[in-house]
Amino acid sequence: MAGTSIANNWQKIQEQIHEAAQAAGRNPTEVRVVGVAKKQPVDSVEAAVQAGLRIVGENYAQEFLRKRESLEHLPITWHFVGHLQSNKARHIVGSVDLIHSVDRVSLVRKIGELAAGRGSVQDILIEVNVDSELTKNGINEADGPALIGSIQQIPGIRLCGLMGMPSLEQSPEESSRSFARLRELRDRWRSELSSGDVGHHLNELSMGTTHDFGYAIREGATLVRLGTLLFGPRQ
């Protein structure tokens, strides 16, 4: 029953993505779903992958390691979407395709050190505290250029874009303005990248969750992070 329900959820999500993208004059294929599997059972993740999900996002290093081992037979691209502690980075760097939540120079240095030591390049997003909430992780707008400058100087890292989450107290319509600010910030920082900096591109915008992802798509989201809308309630 759970598998059927998840497959139905996936189909509805695809229809909503198609509708939102068309309303914005975008190609729906520009938008990818990150299935946020925090506290979801392995069986639910497997059902979502069988329905069509390809990107699974995890919030915690230990939960990621357990699930990756259990699901290694499936065609999953792993992302890390939670707050990443430097002492947990060794479990994540080189094991996921994209880290969404980079928000400080010390973490940049740790990721670069680990990636370079393994002869790899780790793709990352900068997490932006788009509404300047005191309780939220993420950098403030004023700190972005300095963090980007640090990233450009450290080998083993490729900056691919920005991630943000509006205040949960906002309506979807209010969140839309936050999404627009994040897009404008991405566009500005992307234009300021050195022309010779071919590795970094800032093309990705990870924004939009269960209650507001349609608005995020209209404002340019390329990655939408969906958890309970796809998998159902967490365990």
Secondary structure as GFF3:
##gff-version 3
##sequence-region A 1 235
A	DSSP	alpha_helix	2	23	.	.	.	ID=ss1
A	DSSP	three_ten_helix	28	30	.	.	.	ID=ss2
A	DSSP	beta_strand	32	36	.	.	.	ID=ss3
A	DSSP	alpha_helix	42	51	.	.	.	ID=ss4
A	DSSP	beta_strand	55	58	.	.	.	ID=ss5
A	DSSP	alpha_helix	61	70	.	.	.	ID=ss6
A	DSSP	beta_strand	77	80	.	.	.	ID=ss7
A	DSSP	three_ten_helix	86	88	.	.	.	ID=ss8
A	DSSP	alpha_helix	89	92	.	.	.	ID=ss9
A	DSSP	beta_strand	98	102	.	.	.	ID=ss10
A	DSSP	alpha_helix	105	117	.	.	.	ID=ss11
A	DSSP	beta_strand	122	128	.	.	.	ID=ss12
A	DSSP	three_ten_helix	141	143	.	.	.	ID=ss13
A	DSSP	alpha_helix	144	153	.	.	.	ID=ss14
A	DSSP	beta_strand	157	164	.	.	.	ID=ss15
A	DSSP	alpha_helix	172	192	.	.	.	ID=ss16
A	DSSP	beta_strand	204	206	.	.	.	ID=ss17
A	DSSP	alpha_helix	213	218	.	.	.	ID=ss18
A	DSSP	beta_strand	223	226	.	.	.	ID=ss19
A	DSSP	alpha_helix	228	231	.	.	.	ID=ss20
###
